[in-house]
Amino acid sequence: DRDRFLFPQVRYRGEVKPENLVFNANLQEFSQRVSFISGLESNGKLSPSEAYEQIESLWGQLKRSKKQLKIR
């Protein structure tokens, strides 16, 4: 489907623990969304400040995820 095309996921190769798998999925989603936002900004579809705000929000979500999962 469209989301799988736009946001592909790579197989996890680290220590297999539920919290690591969840964080890895969150990290991959963050990476894909930042790439997508960067493309939109580069093509003039988002202003630099809009892109920054969206990426900053995504970063906050990723940090909260790491804290909630107790990842070191």
mmCIF file as gemmi writes it, N, C-alpha and C atoms, coordinates in Angstrom:
data_model
loop_
_atom_site.group_PDB
_atom_site.id
_atom_site.type_symbol
_atom_site.label_atom_id
_atom_site.label_alt_id
_atom_site.label_comp_id
_atom_site.label_asym_id
_atom_site.label_entity_id
_atom_site.label_seq_id
_atom_site.pdbx_PDB_ins_code
_atom_site.Cartn_x
_atom_site.Cartn_y
_atom_site.Cartn_z
_atom_site.occupancy
_atom_site.B_iso_or_equiv
_atom_site.pdbx_formal_charge
_atom_site.auth_seq_id
_atom_site.auth_asym_id
_atom_site.pdbx_PDB_model_num
ATOM 1 N N . ASP Axp A 1 ? 0.824 -1.18 0 1 0 ? 1 A 1
ATOM 2 C CA . ASP Axp A 1 ? 0 0 0 1 0 ? 1 A 1
ATOM 3 C C . ASP Axp A 1 ? 0.872 1.25 0 1 0 ? 1 A 1
ATOM 4 N N . ARG Axp A 2 ? 0.24 2.396 -0.005 1 0 ? 2 A 1
ATOM 5 C CA . ARG Axp A 2 ? 0.955 3.664 -0.129 1 0 ? 2 A 1
ATOM 6 C C . ARG Axp A 2 ? 1.925 3.895 1.027 1 0 ? 2 A 1
ATOM 7 N N . ASP Axp A 3 ? 1.5 3.625 2.261 1 0 ? 3 A 1
ATOM 8 C CA . ASP Axp A 3 ? 2.38 3.852 3.416 1 0 ? 3 A 1
ATOM 9 C C . ASP Axp A 3 ? 3.618 2.966 3.375 1 0 ? 3 A 1
ATOM 10 N N . ARG Axp A 4 ? 3.473 1.746 2.928 1 0 ? 4 A 1
ATOM 11 C CA . ARG Axp A 4 ? 4.635 0.847 2.836 1 0 ? 4 A 1
ATOM 12 C C . ARG Axp A 4 ? 5.615 1.351 1.783 1 0 ? 4 A 1
ATOM 13 N N . PHE Axp A 5 ? 5.075 1.963 0.715 1 0 ? 5 A 1
ATOM 14 C CA . PHE Axp A 5 ? 5.934 2.525 -0.32 1 0 ? 5 A 1
ATOM 15 C C . PHE Axp A 5 ? 6.65 3.769 0.198 1 0 ? 5 A 1
ATOM 16 N N . LEU Axp A 6 ? 5.89 4.658 0.846 1 0 ? 6 A 1
ATOM 17 C CA . LEU Axp A 6 ? 6.466 5.911 1.334 1 0 ? 6 A 1
ATOM 18 C C . LEU Axp A 6 ? 7.334 5.726 2.567 1 0 ? 6 A 1
ATOM 19 N N . PHE Axp A 7 ? 6.992 4.758 3.404 1 0 ? 7 A 1
ATOM 20 C CA . PHE Axp A 7 ? 7.701 4.554 4.667 1 0 ? 7 A 1
ATOM 21 C C . PHE Axp A 7 ? 8.153 3.102 4.815 1 0 ? 7 A 1
ATOM 22 N N . PRO Axp A 8 ? 9.095 2.653 3.965 1 0 ? 8 A 1
ATOM 23 C CA . PRO Axp A 8 ? 9.548 1.259 4.076 1 0 ? 8 A 1
ATOM 24 C C . PRO Axp A 8 ? 10.298 1.03 5.385 1 0 ? 8 A 1
ATOM 25 N N . GLN Axp A 9 ? 10.28 -0.193 5.855 1 0 ? 9 A 1
ATOM 26 C CA . GLN Axp A 9 ? 10.984 -0.532 7.09 1 0 ? 9 A 1
ATOM 27 C C . GLN Axp A 9 ? 12.074 -1.553 6.779 1 0 ? 9 A 1
ATOM 28 N N . VAL Axp A 10 ? 13.191 -1.384 7.465 1 0 ? 10 A 1
ATOM 29 C CA . VAL Axp A 10 ? 14.334 -2.275 7.311 1 0 ? 10 A 1
ATOM 30 C C . VAL Axp A 10 ? 14.306 -3.277 8.452 1 0 ? 10 A 1
ATOM 31 N N . ARG Axp A 11 ? 14.759 -4.481 8.195 1 0 ? 11 A 1
ATOM 32 C CA . ARG Axp A 11 ? 14.778 -5.529 9.211 1 0 ? 11 A 1
ATOM 33 C C . ARG Axp A 11 ? 15.702 -5.16 10.372 1 0 ? 11 A 1
ATOM 34 N N . TYR Axp A 12 ? 15.264 -5.422 11.597 1 0 ? 12 A 1
ATOM 35 C CA . TYR Axp A 12 ? 16.035 -5.113 12.805 1 0 ? 12 A 1
ATOM 36 C C . TYR Axp A 12 ? 17.092 -6.18 13.041 1 0 ? 12 A 1
ATOM 37 N N . ARG Axp A 13 ? 18.33 -5.759 13.347 1 0 ? 13 A 1
ATOM 38 C CA . ARG Axp A 13 ? 19.426 -6.704 13.546 1 0 ? 13 A 1
ATOM 39 C C . ARG Axp A 13 ? 20.086 -6.579 14.92 1 0 ? 13 A 1
ATOM 40 N N . GLY Axp A 14 ? 19.492 -5.803 15.802 1 0 ? 14 A 1
ATOM 41 C CA . GLY Axp A 14 ? 20.057 -5.621 17.141 1 0 ? 14 A 1
ATOM 42 C C . GLY Axp A 14 ? 19.571 -6.688 18.109 1 0 ? 14 A 1
ATOM 43 N N . GLU Axp A 15 ? 19.783 -6.416 19.396 1 0 ? 15 A 1
ATOM 44 C CA . GLU Axp A 15 ? 19.333 -7.325 20.45 1 0 ? 15 A 1
ATOM 45 C C . GLU Axp A 15 ? 17.806 -7.38 20.441 1 0 ? 15 A 1
ATOM 46 N N . VAL Axp A 16 ? 17.272 -8.593 20.299 1 0 ? 16 A 1
ATOM 47 C CA . VAL Axp A 16 ? 15.821 -8.759 20.153 1 0 ? 16 A 1
ATOM 48 C C . VAL Axp A 16 ? 15.151 -8.731 21.523 1 0 ? 16 A 1
ATOM 49 N N . LYS Axp A 17 ? 14.609 -7.559 21.835 1 0 ? 17 A 1
ATOM 50 C CA . LYS Axp A 17 ? 13.8 -7.358 23.035 1 0 ? 17 A 1
ATOM 51 C C . LYS Axp A 17 ? 12.614 -6.521 22.581 1 0 ? 17 A 1
ATOM 52 N N . PRO Axp A 18 ? 11.447 -6.735 23.157 1 0 ? 18 A 1
ATOM 53 C CA . PRO Axp A 18 ? 10.263 -5.996 22.692 1 0 ? 18 A 1
ATOM 54 C C . PRO Axp A 18 ? 10.469 -4.482 22.634 1 0 ? 18 A 1
ATOM 55 N N . GLU Axp A 19 ? 11.082 -3.915 23.676 1 0 ? 19 A 1
ATOM 56 C CA . GLU Axp A 19 ? 11.266 -2.462 23.687 1 0 ? 19 A 1
ATOM 57 C C . GLU Axp A 19 ? 12.217 -1.995 22.587 1 0 ? 19 A 1
ATOM 58 N N . ASN Axp A 20 ? 13.23 -2.814 22.268 1 0 ? 20 A 1
ATOM 59 C CA . ASN Axp A 20 ? 14.149 -2.46 21.185 1 0 ? 20 A 1
ATOM 60 C C . ASN Axp A 20 ? 13.448 -2.51 19.831 1 0 ? 20 A 1
ATOM 61 N N . LEU Axp A 21 ? 12.604 -3.51 19.644 1 0 ? 21 A 1
ATOM 62 C CA . LEU Axp A 21 ? 11.875 -3.626 18.379 1 0 ? 21 A 1
ATOM 63 C C . LEU Axp A 21 ? 10.918 -2.454 18.189 1 0 ? 21 A 1
ATOM 64 N N . VAL Axp A 22 ? 10.231 -2.085 19.252 1 0 ? 22 A 1
ATOM 65 C CA . VAL Axp A 22 ? 9.297 -0.952 19.169 1 0 ? 22 A 1
ATOM 66 C C . VAL Axp A 22 ? 10.061 0.334 18.892 1 0 ? 22 A 1
ATOM 67 N N . PHE Axp A 23 ? 11.166 0.548 19.616 1 0 ? 23 A 1
ATOM 68 C CA . PHE Axp A 23 ? 11.929 1.772 19.394 1 0 ? 23 A 1
ATOM 69 C C . PHE Axp A 23 ? 12.516 1.804 17.989 1 0 ? 23 A 1
ATOM 70 N N . ASN Axp A 24 ? 12.981 0.671 17.502 1 0 ? 24 A 1
ATOM 71 C CA . ASN Axp A 24 ? 13.522 0.619 16.148 1 0 ? 24 A 1
ATOM 72 C C . ASN Axp A 24 ? 12.461 1 15.122 1 0 ? 24 A 1
ATOM 73 N N . ALA Axp A 25 ? 11.25 0.507 15.3 1 0 ? 25 A 1
ATOM 74 C CA . ALA Axp A 25 ? 10.156 0.878 14.391 1 0 ? 25 A 1
ATOM 75 C C . ALA Axp A 25 ? 9.887 2.378 14.478 1 0 ? 25 A 1
ATOM 76 N N . ASN Axp A 26 ? 9.896 2.926 15.689 1 0 ? 26 A 1
ATOM 77 C CA . ASN Axp A 26 ? 9.688 4.367 15.867 1 0 ? 26 A 1
ATOM 78 C C . ASN Axp A 26 ? 10.813 5.174 15.223 1 0 ? 26 A 1
ATOM 79 N N . LEU Axp A 27 ? 12.038 4.697 15.373 1 0 ? 27 A 1
ATOM 80 C CA . LEU Axp A 27 ? 13.191 5.379 14.798 1 0 ? 27 A 1
ATOM 81 C C . LEU Axp A 27 ? 13.13 5.368 13.27 1 0 ? 27 A 1
ATOM 82 N N . GLN Axp A 28 ? 12.753 4.227 12.702 1 0 ? 28 A 1
ATOM 83 C CA . GLN Axp A 28 ? 12.633 4.15 11.246 1 0 ? 28 A 1
ATOM 84 C C . GLN Axp A 28 ? 11.527 5.073 10.739 1 0 ? 28 A 1
ATOM 85 N N . GLU Axp A 29 ? 10.42 5.115 11.455 1 0 ? 29 A 1
ATOM 86 C CA . GLU Axp A 29 ? 9.329 6.009 11.06 1 0 ? 29 A 1
ATOM 87 C C . GLU Axp A 29 ? 9.789 7.466 11.138 1 0 ? 29 A 1
ATOM 88 N N . PHE Axp A 30 ? 10.516 7.822 12.198 1 0 ? 30 A 1
ATOM 89 C CA . PHE Axp A 30 ? 11.058 9.173 12.335 1 0 ? 30 A 1
ATOM 90 C C . PHE Axp A 30 ? 11.938 9.51 11.129 1 0 ? 30 A 1
ATOM 91 N N . SER Axp A 31 ? 12.843 8.604 10.808 1 0 ? 31 A 1
ATOM 92 C CA . SER Axp A 31 ? 13.766 8.824 9.703 1 0 ? 31 A 1
ATOM 93 C C . SER Axp A 31 ? 13.029 9.027 8.381 1 0 ? 31 A 1
ATOM 94 N N . GLN Axp A 32 ? 12.057 8.179 8.119 1 0 ? 32 A 1
ATOM 95 C CA . GLN Axp A 32 ? 11.303 8.288 6.869 1 0 ? 32 A 1
ATOM 96 C C . GLN Axp A 32 ? 10.504 9.587 6.811 1 0 ? 32 A 1
ATOM 97 N N . ARG Axp A 33 ? 9.893 9.955 7.906 1 0 ? 33 A 1
ATOM 98 C CA . ARG Axp A 33 ? 9.09 11.192 7.922 1 0 ? 33 A 1
ATOM 99 C C . ARG Axp A 33 ? 9.971 12.432 7.786 1 0 ? 33 A 1
ATOM 100 N N . VAL Axp A 34 ? 11.143 12.426 8.412 1 0 ? 34 A 1
ATOM 101 C CA . VAL Axp A 34 ? 12.073 13.547 8.254 1 0 ? 34 A 1
ATOM 102 C C . VAL Axp A 34 ? 12.499 13.653 6.79 1 0 ? 34 A 1
ATOM 103 N N . SER Axp A 35 ? 12.777 12.534 6.167 1 0 ? 35 A 1
ATOM 104 C CA . SER Axp A 35 ? 13.146 12.538 4.752 1 0 ? 35 A 1
ATOM 105 C C . SER Axp A 35 ? 12.019 13.107 3.89 1 0 ? 35 A 1
ATOM 106 N N . PHE Axp A 36 ? 10.803 12.697 4.169 1 0 ? 36 A 1
ATOM 107 C CA . PHE Axp A 36 ? 9.634 13.172 3.431 1 0 ? 36 A 1
ATOM 108 C C . PHE Axp A 36 ? 9.447 14.68 3.626 1 0 ? 36 A 1
ATOM 109 N N . ILE Axp A 37 ? 9.536 15.141 4.869 1 0 ? 37 A 1
ATOM 110 C CA . ILE Axp A 37 ? 9.398 16.572 5.171 1 0 ? 37 A 1
ATOM 111 C C . ILE Axp A 37 ? 10.508 17.367 4.483 1 0 ? 37 A 1
ATOM 112 N N . SER Axp A 38 ? 11.722 16.849 4.502 1 0 ? 38 A 1
ATOM 113 C CA . SER Axp A 38 ? 12.844 17.523 3.844 1 0 ? 38 A 1
ATOM 114 C C . SER Axp A 38 ? 12.597 17.664 2.349 1 0 ? 38 A 1
ATOM 115 N N . GLY Axp A 39 ? 12.057 16.615 1.748 1 0 ? 39 A 1
ATOM 116 C CA . GLY Axp A 39 ? 11.724 16.676 0.325 1 0 ? 39 A 1
ATOM 117 C C . GLY Axp A 39 ? 10.659 17.717 0.033 1 0 ? 39 A 1
ATOM 118 N N . LEU Axp A 40 ? 9.64 17.77 0.885 1 0 ? 40 A 1
ATOM 119 C CA . LEU Axp A 40 ? 8.583 18.774 0.703 1 0 ? 40 A 1
ATOM 120 C C . LEU Axp A 40 ? 9.148 20.189 0.833 1 0 ? 40 A 1
ATOM 121 N N . GLU Axp A 41 ? 10.033 20.386 1.796 1 0 ? 41 A 1
ATOM 122 C CA . GLU Axp A 41 ? 10.638 21.712 1.978 1 0 ? 41 A 1
ATOM 123 C C . GLU Axp A 41 ? 11.539 22.055 0.793 1 0 ? 41 A 1
ATOM 124 N N . SER Axp A 42 ? 12.32 21.098 0.329 1 0 ? 42 A 1
ATOM 125 C CA . SER Axp A 42 ? 13.221 21.337 -0.801 1 0 ? 42 A 1
ATOM 126 C C . SER Axp A 42 ? 12.466 21.703 -2.071 1 0 ? 42 A 1
ATOM 127 N N . ASN Axp A 43 ? 11.265 21.157 -2.212 1 0 ? 43 A 1
ATOM 128 C CA . ASN Axp A 43 ? 10.457 21.42 -3.407 1 0 ? 43 A 1
ATOM 129 C C . ASN Axp A 43 ? 9.472 22.572 -3.219 1 0 ? 43 A 1
ATOM 130 N N . GLY Axp A 44 ? 9.593 23.301 -2.129 1 0 ? 44 A 1
ATOM 131 C CA . GLY Axp A 44 ? 8.771 24.475 -1.917 1 0 ? 44 A 1
ATOM 132 C C . GLY Axp A 44 ? 7.358 24.206 -1.441 1 0 ? 44 A 1
ATOM 133 N N . LYS Axp A 45 ? 7.062 22.981 -1.043 1 0 ? 45 A 1
ATOM 134 C CA . LYS Axp A 45 ? 5.718 22.642 -0.566 1 0 ? 45 A 1
ATOM 135 C C . LYS Axp A 45 ? 5.532 22.976 0.912 1 0 ? 45 A 1
ATOM 136 N N . LEU Axp A 46 ? 6.631 23.096 1.641 1 0 ? 46 A 1
ATOM 137 C CA . LEU Axp A 46 ? 6.62 23.516 3.048 1 0 ? 46 A 1
ATOM 138 C C . LEU Axp A 46 ? 7.646 24.629 3.21 1 0 ? 46 A 1
ATOM 139 N N . SER Axp A 47 ? 7.344 25.576 4.068 1 0 ? 47 A 1
ATOM 140 C CA . SER Axp A 47 ? 8.339 26.611 4.37 1 0 ? 47 A 1
ATOM 141 C C . SER Axp A 47 ? 9.398 25.996 5.291 1 0 ? 47 A 1
ATOM 142 N N . PRO Axp A 48 ? 10.584 26.603 5.333 1 0 ? 48 A 1
ATOM 143 C CA . PRO Axp A 48 ? 11.601 26.084 6.25 1 0 ? 48 A 1
ATOM 144 C C . PRO Axp A 48 ? 11.116 26.043 7.7 1 0 ? 48 A 1
ATOM 145 N N . SER Axp A 49 ? 10.367 27.063 8.119 1 0 ? 49 A 1
ATOM 146 C CA . SER Axp A 49 ? 9.9 27.064 9.512 1 0 ? 49 A 1
ATOM 147 C C . SER Axp A 49 ? 8.863 25.97 9.758 1 0 ? 49 A 1
ATOM 148 N N . GLU Axp A 50 ? 7.995 25.712 8.778 1 0 ? 50 A 1
ATOM 149 C CA . GLU Axp A 50 ? 7.017 24.617 8.924 1 0 ? 50 A 1
ATOM 150 C C . GLU Axp A 50 ? 7.735 23.275 9.007 1 0 ? 50 A 1
ATOM 151 N N . ALA Axp A 51 ? 8.73 23.098 8.141 1 0 ? 51 A 1
ATOM 152 C CA . ALA Axp A 51 ? 9.496 21.851 8.151 1 0 ? 51 A 1
ATOM 153 C C . ALA Axp A 51 ? 10.197 21.675 9.495 1 0 ? 51 A 1
ATOM 154 N N . TYR Axp A 52 ? 10.808 22.741 9.982 1 0 ? 52 A 1
ATOM 155 C CA . TYR Axp A 52 ? 11.501 22.682 11.267 1 0 ? 52 A 1
ATOM 156 C C . TYR Axp A 52 ? 10.537 22.307 12.385 1 0 ? 52 A 1
ATOM 157 N N . GLU Axp A 53 ? 9.383 22.946 12.422 1 0 ? 53 A 1
ATOM 158 C CA . GLU Axp A 53 ? 8.401 22.668 13.474 1 0 ? 53 A 1
ATOM 159 C C . GLU Axp A 53 ? 7.934 21.218 13.428 1 0 ? 53 A 1
ATOM 160 N N . GLN Axp A 54 ? 7.694 20.711 12.226 1 0 ? 54 A 1
ATOM 161 C CA . GLN Axp A 54 ? 7.244 19.32 12.11 1 0 ? 54 A 1
ATOM 162 C C . GLN Axp A 54 ? 8.331 18.351 12.563 1 0 ? 54 A 1
ATOM 163 N N . ILE Axp A 55 ? 9.571 18.618 12.159 1 0 ? 55 A 1
ATOM 164 C CA . ILE Axp A 55 ? 10.677 17.74 12.554 1 0 ? 55 A 1
ATOM 165 C C . ILE Axp A 55 ? 10.922 17.832 14.061 1 0 ? 55 A 1
ATOM 166 N N . GLU Axp A 56 ? 10.816 19.032 14.601 1 0 ? 56 A 1
ATOM 167 C CA . GLU Axp A 56 ? 10.976 19.205 16.048 1 0 ? 56 A 1
ATOM 168 C C . GLU Axp A 56 ? 9.909 18.415 16.811 1 0 ? 56 A 1
ATOM 169 N N . SER Axp A 57 ? 8.687 18.423 16.314 1 0 ? 57 A 1
ATOM 170 C CA . SER Axp A 57 ? 7.6 17.666 16.937 1 0 ? 57 A 1
ATOM 171 C C . SER Axp A 57 ? 7.873 16.164 16.867 1 0 ? 57 A 1
ATOM 172 N N . LEU Axp A 58 ? 8.325 15.707 15.702 1 0 ? 58 A 1
ATOM 173 C CA . LEU Axp A 58 ? 8.657 14.285 15.552 1 0 ? 58 A 1
ATOM 174 C C . LEU Axp A 58 ? 9.787 13.885 16.496 1 0 ? 58 A 1
ATOM 175 N N . TRP Axp A 59 ? 10.781 14.764 16.643 1 0 ? 59 A 1
ATOM 176 C CA . TRP Axp A 59 ? 11.901 14.49 17.541 1 0 ? 59 A 1
ATOM 177 C C . TRP Axp A 59 ? 11.411 14.337 18.983 1 0 ? 59 A 1
ATOM 178 N N . GLY Axp A 60 ? 10.495 15.212 19.382 1 0 ? 60 A 1
ATOM 179 C CA . GLY Axp A 60 ? 9.925 15.118 20.726 1 0 ? 60 A 1
ATOM 180 C C . GLY Axp A 60 ? 9.203 13.8 20.936 1 0 ? 60 A 1
ATOM 181 N N . GLN Axp A 61 ? 8.471 13.364 19.928 1 0 ? 61 A 1
ATOM 182 C CA . GLN Axp A 61 ? 7.763 12.083 20.018 1 0 ? 61 A 1
ATOM 183 C C . GLN Axp A 61 ? 8.757 10.934 20.163 1 0 ? 61 A 1
ATOM 184 N N . LEU Axp A 62 ? 9.852 10.993 19.395 1 0 ? 62 A 1
ATOM 185 C CA . LEU Axp A 62 ? 10.856 9.929 19.462 1 0 ? 62 A 1
ATOM 186 C C . LEU Axp A 62 ? 11.527 9.908 20.835 1 0 ? 62 A 1
ATOM 187 N N . LYS Axp A 63 ? 11.849 11.078 21.374 1 0 ? 63 A 1
ATOM 188 C CA . LYS Axp A 63 ? 12.457 11.149 22.705 1 0 ? 63 A 1
ATOM 189 C C . LYS Axp A 63 ? 11.522 10.593 23.776 1 0 ? 63 A 1
ATOM 190 N N . ARG Axp A 64 ? 10.232 10.943 23.687 1 0 ? 64 A 1
ATOM 191 C CA . ARG Axp A 64 ? 9.26 10.414 24.663 1 0 ? 64 A 1
ATOM 192 C C . ARG Axp A 64 ? 9.164 8.898 24.544 1 0 ? 64 A 1
ATOM 193 N N . SER Axp A 65 ? 9.188 8.408 23.322 1 0 ? 65 A 1
ATOM 194 C CA . SER Axp A 65 ? 9.128 6.965 23.091 1 0 ? 65 A 1
ATOM 195 C C . SER Axp A 65 ? 10.315 6.273 23.761 1 0 ? 65 A 1
ATOM 196 N N . LYS Axp A 66 ? 11.503 6.836 23.563 1 0 ? 66 A 1
ATOM 197 C CA . LYS Axp A 66 ? 12.712 6.255 24.159 1 0 ? 66 A 1
ATOM 198 C C . LYS Axp A 66 ? 12.602 6.226 25.68 1 0 ? 66 A 1
ATOM 199 N N . LYS Axp A 67 ? 12.119 7.321 26.24 1 0 ? 67 A 1
ATOM 200 C CA . LYS Axp A 67 ? 11.989 7.403 27.699 1 0 ? 67 A 1
ATOM 201 C C . LYS Axp A 67 ? 10.954 6.404 28.213 1 0 ? 67 A 1
ATOM 202 N N . GLN Axp A 68 ? 9.796 6.323 27.556 1 0 ? 68 A 1
ATOM 203 C CA . GLN Axp A 68 ? 8.738 5.408 27.986 1 0 ? 68 A 1
ATOM 204 C C . GLN Axp A 68 ? 9.171 3.951 27.882 1 0 ? 68 A 1
ATOM 205 N N . LEU Axp A 69 ? 9.977 3.642 26.869 1 0 ? 69 A 1
ATOM 206 C CA . LEU Axp A 69 ? 10.438 2.266 26.677 1 0 ? 69 A 1
ATOM 207 C C . LEU Axp A 69 ? 11.655 1.94 27.544 1 0 ? 69 A 1
ATOM 208 N N . LYS Axp A 70 ? 12.185 2.959 28.23 1 0 ? 70 A 1
ATOM 209 C CA . LYS Axp A 70 ? 13.357 2.798 29.097 1 0 ? 70 A 1
ATOM 210 C C . LYS Axp A 70 ? 14.564 2.267 28.329 1 0 ? 70 A 1
ATOM 211 N N . ILE Axp A 71 ? 14.78 2.855 27.154 1 0 ? 71 A 1
ATOM 212 C CA . ILE Axp A 71 ? 15.938 2.519 26.323 1 0 ? 71 A 1
ATOM 213 C C . ILE Axp A 71 ? 17.097 3.398 26.767 1 0 ? 71 A 1
ATOM 214 N N . ARG Axp A 72 ? 18.27 2.796 26.937 1 0 ? 72 A 1
ATOM 215 C CA . ARG Axp A 72 ? 19.452 3.576 27.325 1 0 ? 72 A 1
ATOM 216 C C . ARG Axp A 72 ? 20.205 4.015 26.122 1 0 ? 72 A 1
